[in-house]
Amino acid sequence: MTIFEKIIAREIPSTVIFEDANFIAFEDINPKAPVHVLVVPKRVTARLDEITDALEVGALFQTAIRVARESLGLQDYRLAVNVGAGAGQVVFHTHVHILGGWADRSADAHHDEIGHP
Ligand code: AMP
């Protein structure tokens, strides 16, 4: 059983952001950005390239987009998937990282224009 299955089963705690019949989204325990959430399919596969059904891959990404926009209120964000140990995958239960919440770069540019720090 992967650590993410234990989170789905509520055997270990997590901060759940979103859940439906097929997916769960929860905060990453070791955030790499001001907002860092993992979107995890409940159907267990080890890595993204094991999912052969295009609709299932699409549903995973559509869910990640919905969580980013609707649950987290992010306009700009990064979706990332590590596929395999060589790419940095550590938990072998397919998941999408949502990263965001950095200062708005266009706002920074505007501040420079008008002389704010
Ligand atoms: P990856 O490197 O793509 O396999 O990402 C695995 C992610 O899972 C890492 O960013 C970890 O910080 C995160 N993680 C590991 N254990 C937990 C946990 N118990 N709760 C939340 N996130 C976790």
Boltz pocket constraint, residues with backbone or C-beta under 6 A from the ligand:
constraints:
  - pocket:
      binder: B
      contacts: [[A, 3], [A, 12], [A, 13], [A, 14], [A, 27], [A, 28], [A, 29], [A, 30], [A, 31], [A, 38], [A, 81], [A, 82], [A, 88], [A, 89], [A, 90], [A, 91], [A, 92], [A, 95]]
      max_distance: 6.0
